[in-house]
Amino acid sequence: MVTALSSPSTIADWLGAEAETLLDYEAKVSKSMLHLPGPDWVDRIFAHSDRNPQVLRSLQQLYGSGRLANTGYLSILPVDQGIEHSAGASFAPNPMYFDPQNIVELAIVGGCNAVATTLGVLGSVSRRYAHKIPFIVKLNHNELLTSPNRFDQIMFADVEQAWNLGAVAVGATIYFGSEESTRQIQEVSAAFQRAHELGMATILWCYLRSSDFKQDQDYHTAADLTGQANHLGVTIEADIIKQKLPNNNNGYGAVAKAQGTSYGKTHKLVYSDLTTDHPIDLTRYQVLNCYAGRMGLINSGGGSGDNDFAEAVRTAVINKRAGGMGLISGRKTFQRDFKEGVKLFHLIQDVYLSDAVTIA
């Protein structure tokens, strides 16, 4: 089981040598171009949209829960890895999480806005917890029991099931760039439409998946490609976008060079005027593609490792300073001792509660 590191006293201490460049950086694209999180988020952004009053209530419940309640920021526990990575791979480091009750308890004690997990997990404990913490039902999954393994998001649940167990939101993944993406876009778009009709919010995991994105570097997290995935996600009315933190840029150019032909469409100003190689600028481009921040960007926390606490603080600082809306943190929290998982959640949330971490 992963253990915690000794605790530095400040956010700057956690950032170490990167503290100055992350905390003092001024972004390339001005924050004045963005719609930034705040206590009035639902009124300011969604009250003038086509979302019906039931959706507004669900969104307000989501933003009004946990330690970050009514700040405009989100801290969410996602546990769909039991399907995605197998239950053994996910829960062997901490077998208590084979029991769905402990997943929900971690989210509650951890001060999360919501818990996002499978139909089965939430359905098994819904009467006990649906009124205590907002539920997000993840509708589709990629399973790796079929042989040979394939990578495709397929529907495991429908929207009505999520509504019946008391969920305030549904989530789904699209593997943009994959051969199956066209079908996934159509399926998720229909599901999101139905979720809005029933009064639930929508969250889209906007992930890239194609062997073509692995060239001299892995461009699955390129700012230009993930930014476009975000833009496709908000096009089908995702209220919140989940995206991996960008690590590089110019994925369009790398794929075109490798294929010896044109690929997609981009513009040179993306790289000269809208981005640099600084992680805050790369993440701001992701935010910009979410309708200039009208739909909130939450970044994923990534897998568990030896430096989880420092990495979580770094990701939260980058996301917040870029204009993002929070973190969705799974394996870093549930693959460790319960108390340490709670501690990690609180550390992430403290970044969003800190007046010292400003918008770049």
ChimeraX attribute file (.defattr): number of C-alpha atoms within 10 A of each C-alpha:
attribute: neighborCount
match mode: 1-to-1
recipient: residues
	/A:1	9
	/A:2	18
	/A:3	14
	/A:4	17
	/A:5	12
	/A:6	7
	/A:7	10
	/A:8	13
	/A:9	8
	/A:10	9
	/A:11	21
	/A:12	18
	/A:13	13
	/A:14	18
	/A:15	22
	/A:16	12
	/A:17	10
	/A:18	12
	/A:19	16
	/A:20	11
	/A:21	13
	/A:22	20
	/A:23	20
	/A:24	13
	/A:25	15
	/A:26	16
	/A:27	20
	/A:28	18
	/A:29	18
	/A:30	13
	/A:31	18
	/A:32	8
	/A:33	10
	/A:34	19
	/A:35	21
	/A:36	23
	/A:37	24
	/A:38	14
	/A:39	15
	/A:40	13
	/A:41	21
	/A:42	19
	/A:43	12
	/A:44	14
	/A:45	15
	/A:46	18
	/A:47	14
	/A:48	10
	/A:49	10
	/A:50	10
	/A:51	18
	/A:52	16
	/A:53	13
	/A:54	16
	/A:55	24
	/A:56	20
	/A:57	16
	/A:58	19
	/A:59	23
	/A:60	20
	/A:61	17
	/A:62	26
	/A:63	25
	/A:64	20
	/A:65	21
	/A:66	22
	/A:67	22
	/A:68	22
	/A:69	19
	/A:70	20
	/A:71	18
	/A:72	21
	/A:73	28
	/A:74	28
	/A:75	29
	/A:76	25
	/A:77	27
	/A:78	23
	/A:79	24
	/A:80	23
	/A:81	20
	/A:82	18
	/A:83	18
	/A:84	18
	/A:85	15
	/A:86	15
	/A:87	15
	/A:88	14
	/A:89	12
	/A:90	22
	/A:91	20
	/A:92	14
	/A:93	16
	/A:94	16
	/A:95	13
	/A:96	16
	/A:97	21
	/A:98	16
	/A:99	12
	/A:100	18
	/A:101	17
	/A:102	14
	/A:103	22
	/A:104	28
	/A:105	15
	/A:106	21
	/A:107	26
	/A:108	22
	/A:109	17
	/A:110	26
	/A:111	23
	/A:112	28
	/A:113	25
	/A:114	29
	/A:115	26
	/A:116	28
	/A:117	24
	/A:118	27
	/A:119	23
	/A:120	13
	/A:121	19
	/A:122	27
	/A:123	18
	/A:124	14
	/A:125	14
	/A:126	20
	/A:127	12
	/A:128	10
	/A:129	17
	/A:130	17
	/A:131	11
	/A:132	13
	/A:133	22
	/A:134	28
	/A:135	28
	/A:136	30
	/A:137	33
	/A:138	29
	/A:139	24
	/A:140	26
	/A:141	22
	/A:142	20
	/A:143	18
	/A:144	15
	/A:145	12
	/A:146	8
	/A:147	6
	/A:148	6
	/A:149	10
	/A:150	11
	/A:151	17
	/A:152	20
	/A:153	20
	/A:154	19
	/A:155	17
	/A:156	13
	/A:157	16
	/A:158	17
	/A:159	23
	/A:160	13
	/A:161	14
	/A:162	24
	/A:163	19
	/A:164	10
	/A:165	18
	/A:166	20
	/A:167	29
	/A:168	28
	/A:169	28
	/A:170	28
	/A:171	26
	/A:172	26
	/A:173	25
	/A:174	29
	/A:175	22
	/A:176	24
	/A:177	18
	/A:178	17
	/A:179	13
	/A:180	16
	/A:181	17
	/A:182	13
	/A:183	13
	/A:184	22
	/A:185	18
	/A:186	12
	/A:187	16
	/A:188	24
	/A:189	18
	/A:190	13
	/A:191	22
	/A:192	25
	/A:193	18
	/A:194	15
	/A:195	23
	/A:196	24
	/A:197	14
	/A:198	16
	/A:199	22
	/A:200	28
	/A:201	29
	/A:202	27
	/A:203	27
	/A:204	24
	/A:205	23
	/A:206	25
	/A:207	21
	/A:208	23
	/A:209	20
	/A:210	14
	/A:211	12
	/A:212	17
	/A:213	21
	/A:214	15
	/A:215	13
	/A:216	9
	/A:217	14
	/A:218	15
	/A:219	27
	/A:220	24
	/A:221	21
	/A:222	24
	/A:223	29
	/A:224	26
	/A:225	26
	/A:226	28
	/A:227	24
	/A:228	17
	/A:229	25
	/A:230	30
	/A:231	22
	/A:232	18
	/A:233	29
	/A:234	21
	/A:235	12
	/A:236	18
	/A:237	20
	/A:238	29
	/A:239	24
	/A:240	23
	/A:241	27
	/A:242	25
	/A:243	25
	/A:244	24
	/A:245	23
	/A:246	26
	/A:247	17
	/A:248	20
	/A:249	23
	/A:250	16
	/A:251	24
	/A:252	19
	/A:253	17
	/A:254	20
	/A:255	20
	/A:256	14
	/A:257	13
	/A:258	15
	/A:259	11
	/A:260	9
	/A:261	9
	/A:262	12
	/A:263	15
	/A:264	9
	/A:265	7
	/A:266	14
	/A:267	8
	/A:268	9
	/A:269	9
	/A:270	15
	/A:271	16
	/A:272	10
	/A:273	10
	/A:274	17
	/A:275	22
	/A:276	18
	/A:277	13
	/A:278	18
	/A:279	22
	/A:280	30
	/A:281	24
	/A:282	28
	/A:283	31
	/A:284	34
	/A:285	28
	/A:286	34
	/A:287	29
	/A:288	25
	/A:289	23
	/A:290	29
	/A:291	16
	/A:292	20
	/A:293	23
	/A:294	21
	/A:295	28
	/A:296	28
	/A:297	32
	/A:298	29
	/A:299	26
	/A:300	22
	/A:301	24
	/A:302	17
	/A:303	12
	/A:304	18
	/A:305	13
	/A:306	12
	/A:307	13
	/A:308	21
	/A:309	26
	/A:310	21
	/A:311	19
	/A:312	24
	/A:313	22
	/A:314	22
	/A:315	24
	/A:316	28
	/A:317	25
	/A:318	27
	/A:319	27
	/A:320	27
	/A:321	26
	/A:322	30
	/A:323	28
	/A:324	31
	/A:325	28
	/A:326	29
	/A:327	27
	/A:328	25
	/A:329	26
	/A:330	24
	/A:331	21
	/A:332	23
	/A:333	27
	/A:334	29
	/A:335	24
	/A:336	20
	/A:337	17
	/A:338	20
	/A:339	15
	/A:340	20
	/A:341	25
	/A:342	20
	/A:343	18
	/A:344	23
	/A:345	29
	/A:346	18
	/A:347	19
	/A:348	26
	/A:349	24
	/A:350	17
	/A:351	22
	/A:352	26
	/A:353	14
	/A:354	10
	/A:355	9
	/A:356	11
	/A:357	20
	/A:358	15
	/A:359	22
	/A:360	21
